[in-house]
Amino acid sequence: MVADALRRTDVRAQSRATPAWRAWAMPLAWFAIHAPLVYAMRFSPLVGVAHFALVMTVGLAIALQWRGSERVAYVAMYIAGAEVLWRMMGVAEHGVFWEAGKYGSSLLFLVAIARSGRLRAPWLPLLYFAALMPSVVPVYVEHGIAEIRRSLSFNLSGPFALLVSAWFFHRLSLGPRDLRALFLAYLGPCCGVAFAALFGIAAAGAIEFSAQSLFQTAGGYGPNQVSAALGLGAVFALAHAQMSARTPAERTGAIAIAVWLFAQSMFTFSRGGVYNTVGAIAVAGLFVLRDPAQALRYALSVATAAIVFMVVVFPALNAYTGGALEARFEDTRGTGREEIARADLEVWRNHFVLGVGPGQSAGQREDAAGAAAHTEYTRLLSEHGVFGLFALLLMLGTAVVAVLRAPPGAPRALTAAMAAWALLFMLHAAMRLVLPSLLLGLCLARVRAEDTRPT
């Protein structure tokens, strides 16, 4: 106990000895280097391929060392932030597979798990993934092994990533310094996504704003995914300001980053990413109310960001769009996802036990035929039947257990915010990105109040 106390004292002393300017200058430089990187990717997607190869090489080298498993988490979080960026830059057309974010992070986690020898997986996520396997039978009977390979690689990559993430994180212990590194690891490539969107706006010239999501303001890629990735960046920036910023200057900078990323998210005209962000921030607020000091600090951070956005940023963006931005978010009508969800429920009614199999619901719907599922919850029912319902309950149970097991205060608020963001994302974008899988897994990590490892 004395040795542990001495190590904690030494960590705090080293933190105080760090020059104050480094607390904000180094994160700022980390964000800024992604601007020329993205600019180079725009001219040659091969730069993006090289970037992916470098990230995976570094990640595998770290995973093979075993010690310092939290560093594997940093790389996985970076991959999650870069997944949309790689897709925006067209690297999938040059040999980097579309599901690189899911399988890349899963590979790192599996190597780290094997290297550590801690092979026991948490039972809730394990049962969740096992419940999805019986639906493979209808696909095999009707289409054969080739369709199984294709269906599993695409439609079950998200659930597989969730299982592996939970397996990796449930034994991991994270302190404030680890959380800071995780936030910054994601925010680097997330700022890259924002830069890519800005470059796209500049290149687009005159933009015709309408009541639809806009590819021009999303860097030429899917607005829903871009908006979601940027919105999570805003959540992490606020979490950094609340939990791990070292100086007032760094805290102010984190709030400014949050405002910027949220503004970029909204400017895609995609409402899903904005709703994810607002929902996660609201849920986090509910879990800091019991601690007056933390509640006040959180309220000040969120209120500062909200005031700057509503008084300065939003009026400027709305004027630039000729009022179209305000009209877009005043419109509460659906975008067709609700019709797909209802059609999925009808498919489930007709294939109640096993469902129609992963990836097969699009061809079985009478309405919205051919459209890919956007709501993970109804997809589980239509494609996996009763077993999908069981898997859904297990996934929700994992999120609830993770929140209840988290230490009270800021750690529990962060856990609840990540779980809320992931569950809201799956409501309108299924598991198209690795982010919901990674966040639900990360919720199972143990969060420490203090750093105990030497720097």
SENU-332899 format. One record per residue (C-alpha): residue in three letters; x, y, z. Coordinates in pm, whole numbers, plus 32768, in hexadecimal, padded with zeros to 4 digits. Example, Ala and Ser with C-alpha at 12.3 -4.5 7.8 and 13.67 -1.06 7.14 Angstrom:
! SENU-332899
ALA84CE7E3E830CSER85577F9682CA
! end
This chain:
! SENU-332899
MET800080008000VAL811E80EE804FALA81BE809F7EFEASP807680E47E4DALA805282307F01LEU81B582917EA2ARG816F823D7D34ARG803483117D36THR80F184327DD4ASP820384117CCEVAL810284147BB3ARG806685537C3CALA81BB85F37C65GLN821985A17AFFSER80CE862D7A86ARG811387747B3FALA827087817AAFTHR81ED8776794APRO820288D378A9ALA80AA896F7899TRP80C389C27728ARG80E8885476CDALA7F918807775DTRP7EE888C27640ALA7FF588E07534MET8030876B7508PRO7EBE870E74DBLEU7E97883573EDALA7FBF87BC731ETRP7F2D865B7322PHE7DE886DB728FALA7E9387C27196ILE7F7186B770F4HIS7E3A860D7070ALA7DEE87376F8DPRO7F1987026EA2LEU7EE5858B6EBEVAL7D7F85AC6E41TYR7DEB86A16D35ALA7EE785A36CB5MET7DE0848F6CBDARG7CFB85636BE3PHE7E0285676AD3SER7E6383FA6AF5PRO7D9882EC6BA8LEU7EDC82256BB9VAL7F4483116CD1GLY7E1082936D8AVAL7E75812C6D44ALA7FD081716DCEHIS7F3282196EFCPHE7E5B80E76F40ALA7F867FFE6F18LEU805780D27007VAL7F4680DC7110MET7F137F637100THR808A7F1F710AVAL80B77FF8723EGLY7F837F5E72DFLEU7FF97DF872A6ALA81537E4B732AILE80B97ED37469ALA7FC47DB0748BLEU80DD7CB1746CGLN81937D517593TRP80717CF2767AARG80D67DE4778DGLY80217F2C777BSER7ED97EA976F0GLU7E4680037719ARG7F25807075F6VAL7E747F757518ALA7D328026757BTYR7DC88172750BVAL7E1280E773B1ALA7CB880477398MET7C19819373F1TYR7CEA823C72E6ILE7C73813771E9ALA7B0B817E724EGLY7B4382F07210ALA7BF182B170C4GLU7AF181B9703BVAL7A0F82C66FA7LEU7B3F838A6F31TRP7BC3825D6E6FARG7A6F82286DD1MET7A5683996D75MET7BAB83896CCEGLY7B4F82586BFCVAL7C5581686C85ALA7B5E80476C5BGLU7B9480676AE4HIS7D09802B6B12GLY7D167EE96BD9VAL7CA67F4F6D38PHE7B6A7E886D7ETRP7A2C7F436DD8GLU7A0F7EAC6F35ALA7B797F026F89GLY7B157FBD70C4LYS7A5D7E957159TYR7B4C7D8270F7GLY7C847E54712CSER7C2E7EAB7295SER7BB37D4772D5LEU7CFE7CBA7259LEU7DC37D987347PHE7CE57D35746ALEU7CFD7BC1741CVAL7E797BD17403ALA7E8B7C8A754FILE7D9E7B9175F3ALA7E657A677573ARG7FAE7B0775DBSER7F2E7B4A773BGLY7EA779EA776DARG7D677A737806LEU7C7C79AF772AARG7B3F79B477F9ALA7A357A85774BPRO79147B3977FETRP77E07A5F77E7LEU76D97B637781PRO778A7BD0763DLEU77EA7A6675F9LEU768079F3760FTYR76187B22753EPHE76F47AB6741CALA76A179447444ALA752D79977428LEU756A7A1D72C9MET75FD78DA7244PRO74BE78067214SER744278F27103VAL756478837029VAL74A3773D6FE8PRO739377D66F05VAL749F78886E39TYR756577486E0AVAL7431767D6DABGLU73B977796CABHIS74F978126C20GLY7624773B6C7CILE7777777D6D15ALA77D978A16C33GLU76B479766CAAILE7702791C6E14ARG7863799E6DECARG77EA7AE46D52SER76CD7B156E48LEU779C7ACD6F7CSER78C07BA96F12PHE77E17CD96EE4ASN76AD7CB06FBFLEU774C7C1070F0SER788C7CDD70F3GLY77ED7DD671E5PRO77777CCF72E0PHE78C87C2072C4ALA797C7D67730BLEU78987D9D7439LEU78EF7C4574C5VAL7A657C757496SER7A5F7DD97520ALA79A67D657657TRP7A977C41767APHE7BC27D2C766EPHE7B3E7E487745HIS7A957D87785DARG7BE67D407901LEU7C7F7E9378B6SER7CAF7F9F79BDLEU7CBF8109794BGLY7D2F823E7A0APRO7D0583B079B7ARG7E3F83AF78E0ASP7DBA82877819LEU7C6D833677E1ARG7D23846C776AALA7DE9839A7671LEU7CAB82EB75F9PHE7BF8843575C2LEU7D1E84CB7505ALA7D51838C743BTYR7BF083A973B4LEU7BEF8522738FGLY7D23852572ACPRO7C86846D7183CYS7B32850071DCCYS7BC48658719DGLY7C4785C0705AVAL7ADE85706FFCALA7A8086D97049PHE7BA087586F73ALA7B3286726E57ALA79D287016E6ELEU7A5C88646E66PHE7B3288166D36GLY79FE87816C90ILE793188BB6CD6ALA7A4589956C46ALA7A5C88BD6B0DALA78E388A96ADCGLY78B98A1A6A8FALA774A8A7C6A8DILE767F898B6B63GLU750989606B39PHE748289366C98SER7345886C6CBFALA7280879E6DBAGLN7360866F6D80SER74B085FB6E03LEU75C886926D33PHE76EE85D36CA4GLN7799871C6C46THR77B7878B6DB0ALA781B862C6E21GLY7953861A6D4DGLY78A5855C6C38TYR7858842F6D12GLY772483B26DCFPRO76A784D26EAAASN761483E56FAEGLN776183406FFEVAL782784856FE9SER7732853770CDALA773B841A71CAALA78B8840A71D3LEU78D485837203GLY77C58584730ELEU787A847D73DBGLY79AF855773BFALA78EB86717462VAL78838585757DPHE79EB851675B7ALA7A6A867D75ADLEU797386DE76BEALA79D185A57784HIS7B3E860B7765ALA7AEB876677E8GLN7A3086C8790DMET7B1385A6796CSER7C7385BC78E8ALA7CD3871C7879ARG7E078788793FTHR7DEB8903792EPRO7CDB8A0A78FEALA7D6E8A5477A7GLU7D5288E9773FARG7BF088DB77C8THR7B8F8A107700GLY7C2F897D75C9ALA7B6D883875F7ILE7A2588F6760CALA7A7F89B674CFILE7AC9886D741BALA797887E77491VAL78C289157401TRP797B88F772B6LEU79378784728CPHE77CA87A772EEALA77A188C371F3GLN783E87ED70E1SER775A86CD7145MET762587A67126PHE769D88406FDFTHR768586EE6F33PHE750A871E6F59SER74FD85BA6FE5ARG742C85B87120GLY7491846371A7GLY75F284C5720FVAL756F860072B9TYR7468853C737BASN7571844173EATHR7647855A7472VAL753286127529GLY74AE84CC75BAALA7602845D763BILE764985B176D9ALA74F185B67780VAL751884557809ALA767284A87894GLY75DD85D37948LEU74E884F47A02PHE7606842F7A9CVAL76CF85557B24LEU75AE85F67BDFARG75FF85437D26ASP775385ED7D41PRO771C87687D59ALA788487BD7CFBGLN788786DD7BC8ALA772787487B69LEU778D88B77B74ARG78C588787AA6TYR780387AF79A7ALA76EF88B07992LEU77ED89C6795ASER789A89057842VAL775588AA7791ALA76BB8A0077C7THR77F18AB17740ALA77F389D57609ALA767A89FE75DAILE76808B7975FEVAL77A18BA47509PHE76F48ABF7412MET75998B57742BVAL76048CC3743BVAL77278CC67346VAL774E8B887277PHE75EC8B1B7224PRO756F8C7371B4ALA769C8C9170CCLEU76658B377036ASN74F08B6F7013ALA75288CBD6F63TYR76248C186E79THR751F8B126E18GLY740B8C126DEEGLY73468B7F6F10ALA73528A1D6E85LEU741289986FB1GLU73098A0670A9ALA71F689816FC9ARG72A588306FB1PHE72B187FE7129GLU71518881715CASP70D9876E7073THR7084863C7146ARG700E855F7029GLY70B984126FF1THR71A583BF6ED4GLY712082666E78ARG71D281A46F89GLU708C81727042GLU6FF680C46F10ILE71227FDA6F01ALA70FE7F927075ARG6F8C7F407051ALA6FD77E5F6F29ASP70E07DAD6FFALEU6FDC7D687106GLU6EF77CD46FFCVAL70137BF26F88TRP70447B8270F0ARG6ED37B2E710EASN6EF67A456FE4HIS704279AC7058PHE701679B871CFVAL710E78B57251LEU724E78CB7184GLY720C7A0070B4VAL727B7A0D6F49GLY73EF7A0E6F94PRO74F87B216F9FGLY74E67C0B6E76GLN73A97B706DE6SER729B7C5C6E65ALA72C17D526D44GLY724C7C4D6C4BGLN712B7BD46D24ARG70717D196D63GLU6F377D696CA3ASP6F6A7EDA6CF6ALA70C07F826CE1ALA71437E576C1DGLY72B67E616BD2ALA73077F6A6CD9ALA74097F126DDEALA73957F116F47HIS73DB80547003THR73557FF27159GLU74227EE47203TYR73067E8672EDTHR720C7E2971DDARG73247D8E710CLEU73707C9F722ALEU72047C34722FSER71D07C0970B9GLU731C7B5B7075HIS73497A9671B9GLY71E77A5C7237VAL71AE7A0673A4PHE732479D673CEGLY734F7B3C7354LEU725F7BB27462PHE732F7AF67561ALA746D7B9474D5LEU73CD7CEB74E8LEU73737CBD7655LEU74D47C4576A1MET756B7D7575F3LEU748B7E6276B6GLY74D97DA077F3THR764E7DC877B5ALA76227F40779BVAL75537F5378DAVAL76467E79799FALA776C7F4B7925VAL76C9808F799BLEU76687FFF7AEEARG77C67F727B29ALA787880B77AD1PRO78F2818A7BF8PRO77FE82A27C53GLY783684007BD1ALA78F484547A93PRO795682E97A3EARG77EC82777A49ALA777D83AA7985LEU787D835F7876THR781681F17869ALA76A68251784DALA76F48350773EMET77B58252766CALA76A5814D7695ALA75978249763BTRP765682BF7508ALA76898159748ELEU751D80F874C1LEU749F82347417PHE758D81FF72F3MET750680A072BALEU73A7813072ACHIS73EA81DB715EALA7535814E70D8ALA75397FE47156MET76A77F7A717CARG773180237048LEU785E809E710FVAL79357FF87216LEU78E4810D730DPRO77AE807973BASER785E7F2A73E5LEU79997FCD746CLEU78E080B2755ALEU78077F9E75EDGLY79437ED37626LEU79F87FFE76BDCYS78D8802A77B2LEU794A7EE5785BALA7AA57F6C78B2ARG7AEB7FC37A1DVAL7B2A81387A4DARG7C1781A27B63ALA7C0482EE7C19GLU7D8083187C0EASP7EA682B67B33THR7F7881A87BD9ARG806B81527AC1PRO81A7821F7A9DTHR81B78306796D
! end
